[in-house]
Amino acid sequence: MTDALASDPAAYRTALRAYLTGEPTLSAWRTKHYTTTEERIADHAALMGELYQAGWNRYGWPTSAGGLGGDERHRAVLYDELAATDLPIPTPHLMLETLGPPVVRFAPDLAAEYLPAYLRGKEWWGQGFSEPEAGSDLAALRCRARREGDNYVLNGQKLWTSHGATATRLVCLVRTGTPESRHRGLSMIMVDAEGTGISRRPIALASGDNELAEEFFDDAVVPADRLIGAEGQGWAVAMYLLQYERAMYAWMSAAEAFRRLRELRDELAATNPGRTLPADAAQRIAECYSQLVTVRARSADTVRQLATGATVGPEASVDKILLAGAEILLYDIGRDLLGPGFVFEDTAAAAQWRSEWWYSRSATILGGSAEVQRTIIADHVLGLPREATK
């Protein structure tokens, strides 16, 4: 049965849907809201444990890393079916989709050792790329890793580390070459977040949630066998990672947005019987739905390319731009149609809408700004001429 599902995503979808709709223990996670990031991630990790025990979130990952075979299509199906059955996509999967594939590809021994625990929800990782002086220009980063025998010694700082406040491990892009070496002197390494010489400080968003953190390394010793890829190969690993950050993240986020749009519709119907909504409410909801369908249509092609082993190029920036626009529209609609309760209601549901609205403000910035993405599309996809300079 495992081999059959691994080779047939359609059969996997059918069997998964039967499990998700028929397993009574999963009802604990339906329509559940959280007051803190830490509470949400911990509870979602428990959901991952349920899915792992039944085998469902192991599809799409190689058997050598604790999976059951299959490819990216299986993971896309998992996110679709979770959202379709009113279950959240576990928050740790956001970084799993970004960091898991490059670890599998460039550090199979690390994948075999640590990825099974990630799939079980026993640990999750943070992405340590940006620095105070290196945000969009990662080739300018200065966090230094110096080789000493069988170890690297890290000194420096990371900023805006995704899931950095709660992560068990950090996947960091560090400089092992000279500052002048730019991208040629970078390496990727996995660091235990609670290791000696490492401290972290949560960064509270406008919503109060600790989604991000800054990390400080003060002679932190990391075994050299924690390298992901070879020394100096960090830029190649980062470029490989980027296609998953664009493609699978977009697919997952669109599935979650579809779920939240349905919840908004149901909440409006339940709390406002007979209430007349603004004249353009139906049009705006339809526009949001249309934008999400557009994201899905574009992202489907990207996921299929990944499943064949093809390299997804700069066109994946289109996925990110489309997703950002749809997410901003969704949460603006929620703010406007939920009325005063959006601001004043002291309920977990209202708090979640407020938190997600705040977070959506960063959709055009996180992971590469929309301006940078449009420049990539103009230069490398459309081949437009550069603007003349005087």
N, C-alpha and C positions, 0 to 999 in steps of 0.2 A: 504494500500500500504506500509506503514511504517513497519508493522509487517511482511509482506511478504518479504521485502528486508532484514530485520534484521535476518530472519531465513534462507535466501538463498543467500550466497555470490555470486553465479553465476548470479542470477537475479539482485543483486546489481551492479555487474560489467557492465551488459548490460545497465541498466538505467543510471549509472554514465557516461559511455562512451558517451551515447547520449547527456547528458547534457554538458560534457566537449567539445565535438565537435560542439555543436549547440548553445552554449551561447556566443553571440558576445562580451560581456563585458570582457571576459577572454583573449581576444587577446592582451590586454594591458600588460600582463605578459609574452607573448611568445617571446623568443629570446631577452629578456631584460637583460642588463648588468649593474652592479653597480660599483661605484668608492669607496665606503666605506662600512664597515660592518653595520654601523648604518643605512645607506640608504637601504641596502638590507633587513635587518630584518624588518624595518618599512614597506617597500613595500610588503614584503611577509606576514606580519601580516594583511595587507589590503586584500590580496588574501584569507587568512583564514576567514576573515569576509564575503567575497562573498560565500565561500564554506559553512560556517555555516548558513548563511541566507537561502541558498537553501537546507540545511540539510545534505549535503554529507559528511562532516568531523565529523559529530556527530555519524555516525554508527561506531560500534566497541567500544563504550563507554556506560556505564550503564545509564539508564534514571535518576537515582538518582544523577548523576553528570553532567547532561545537555546533555547526549547522547541520542541516539535513539535505543540502543540495538545492538546486534550482538557481534562479538568477534574479536580477533586479525586478523583473515583472512580478515575481512572487511577493516581494516586499511592497510593491505598489498596490497589489491586490489586498494585502493585509491592511494597509492604511485606508483603502477604500471601504473595506467591509467593516472595520472598526467604526468608522464615521457613519456608515449607513445604518448600523445597528445601535446608534446613539451612545457609543463608547468613545472615550477620548483616545487619541493617539498618544501613547505615553511620552511625556516630555523628554526623557533620556534618549529616545529614538532620534531626536533632532541632531544631536552630536554623533550618535552611532552612524547615521547615514553620511555624515561628513568625514568622520575620522576612521570609521571601520574599514572601508575599502582600501585606503592607502596602507593601513597597517597590514591587512591581508596580503596586499600586493608586494610591499617592500620589506616587511618584517614578519614573515609567516610564523616564526617561532614566538614572537610576542603575541600574535593573533591567537595561536594555539593555547598560550598560557593565560591570556586575560580576556579574550572576547567571550568565551562561554559564561564567565561571571557577569559580564555586561549584559548579555542576552537574558540572564536570569534575574536581572535587576539588583544584583548584589553590589555592583559598582557602576559608575559612569564617568565619562571623561570630559575635560574642558579643553577648549581650543585656545592656546596661547600664542597669538600671532602679533596683534597690534601692540605698539609701544607709544609713549608720550610723543616721540618725535618721528614715529613711523606708523602711520595709519594706512592710507591708500598706497603709499610707497613702501612696501615691505622690504624692498632691496636696501632701504636705508636703516633697517633695524640694527640695534647695538647691543642687545642682550648677548653676552659673551659666554661661550663654552670653551674652556681650555683643557686640552687633553693632558692628563697626568697618569701614566701607566694604564691601568685597566679602567680608569674612570674619566669622566669629564667634570670639571668644576665650573659651575654656573654663577655668573654675577650679572645683575641687571634687573630690569623691571618689565612686566607685561601689563597692558591696560585693556579694558573692555573684554576680558576673558570670558567667553561664553560658558555658562554653567560653572564658572570658576569659584563661586562661593560655596558650592556643595560637592564638587567633583572629587573623585577618589584619585584620579590621575590627570595629568596635564600633558597634552601633545603640543610641544613648543617648537617654534622655528627660531633657531639661535644662530649666532655668528661664530663660525669656527675659523674663518679666514680673516684677512685684514679688512678694515673699513672700506678701503678702496676697491676691494674685490666685488662689492655689490652682491648681486644674486649668485655669483659663482662661489662665494664664501659662506653659504648658508647650509645648515644641516637641520634635520628634524629629529627630535628626541622625545621619548616618553619619560615623564618625571612623576614620582609619587608626590601627591599634593601635600602630604603631611611629613615630608622628609625634613631632615635637619638642614637648617639654613634657608628654609622656605617659609615665608609668611604671606598671608593674603588678607585683603580687606574688601568686603562686599561693597559694591557700588549700588546704592539705592536709586532706582529709577524715580521718575516723577510720581509714579503710582505707589512708591514705597517698597516695591518688590526688589529682591536681591537676585536679579537675573544674571548680573555680571559681577566681575571682581577685578581688582588689580593684584598682581602677584609680584613678590619681591624675592630675589635670589641673592643670598649673601654667602659666597663660598659653598653653595649647595653641591654635594657630591652625588653624581649620577653614574651608574655603571655604563661602560661603553657599549655593552650589548643591548642597551635600550635605544640605540640609534634606529631610526626608521629610514632604511636606505643607507647608502654609504655616506661617509663624511664628505661634505661638499655637494651632496645630491639633494639638499633640502628644497631648492627651487623647483626641481623636476617633480618631487613628491608633492609640493604645494600646488603645482599646476594640475597634476593628476587629481588631487583632492578637490580642486575647484569645480570640476565638472559634476561631481556628486553634490557639492554644496549648492550649485545652481539647479541641477535637474531633480534629484530625489527630494531635496528640501522643498522645491516648488510643488511637486506632486503631493507630498505629505501635507503641506500647508493649505493647498487648495482643497484637499479632502476635509481637513478640519474646518475650513471656512464654509464649505457647503453645510457641514453639520451645524455650525453656529448660525447660519442663515435660516435653517429650518427651525432651530430653537427660538430665534427671534420671532419668526412667523407664529409659532405656537404660543409664545409668551404674550404676544400682542392679542391673539385671539382669546386667551384665557383671562387676561387681566383687564381687558377693555371691551367687554361684550357690548355691542351696539354703539361703541364710540366711533365717531367719524374721524378717520385719519386724514392727514394733509392730502390735498388733491393729487400731489405728485408721488405719494407713497408707493403705490403699485408700480409706477414707472421706474422709480429708483431701485426698488427691490428687483424688478425685472432686469434693469441695467446691471446690477451687481451680479445676478445669476448669469447673465450673458458674458460678463467679463471673466467669471470663474470658469465657464465653459471654454472660453478662449484660452485661458491659461492651461486648462486640461488638454485641449487639442494640441497646443504647441508642446507641452511637456510630454505628452504620450510619445511623440516622435523621439524626444531625447532619451526617454527611458528605454525604448526599443533599441536605440543605438548602443546604449550601455550594456543591454542584455546580450548583444551580439559580440561584445568585446571591442567595439569601435571606440575611437577617441572622440569625445564631443568637444568641438572647438569653440570659438568665441561666440557662435550663434546662441549658446546657452545664456548669454546676457539678456536675450529677449525674454526668456522665461522669468528672470528676476524682475525685469521692469514691469511685465504684465501682472505678476503676482503682487507687487507692491501697490499698484494702482487699485487692484481688486480689494486688497485688505483694507486700505485706507477708506475706500468707499463703503465697505461693509460696516466698519465700526462708526463711521460718520452717520450712517443710516440708523444704527442702533442708538446712538446718542440722541438723534433727533426724534425718533419715533417712540422711544421709551419715555420721553417727556421728563418732567421734574424728578421722577423716580430714579432716573439715570444718575442724577447728581446727589439726591438727598436720601434715597432708601438705604437703610442700614441692614441690608441682607447680603448673604454671600453671593447670590446671583447678580445683584446690582454691583457689588464690589468687583466681581469678575469682569463685567462689561466695562466698568471704568478702567480697570487695570489693562484690559486688552486694547481699549481705545488709546490710552497713553502709549502703550507699546507700539501700536500701529503708526504712531508719529515717526518712528525711526525706520519704517519699512524702506524708505528711499535712501537710507544712509548705511545701515548695517550690512556687512558683507560686501561693501563696495557701493559707493553712491550711485544714484541714477545717472548723474552727469558723466561719471566715469564709464558706466555701462553703455550709455549712448555713444560715447566717443569710441569705445571698443567696436560697437556695431558699425559705426560710420567708417572707421579705418579698416577693420579686418573682415567685415561681412559684406558691406555695401561697396567698399572701395571708393568712397567719396574723396574728392580732392581736398587737401588741407587748406584751411583758410589762409589767404595770403597775408604775410606780415610786412610791415613797412620798415 
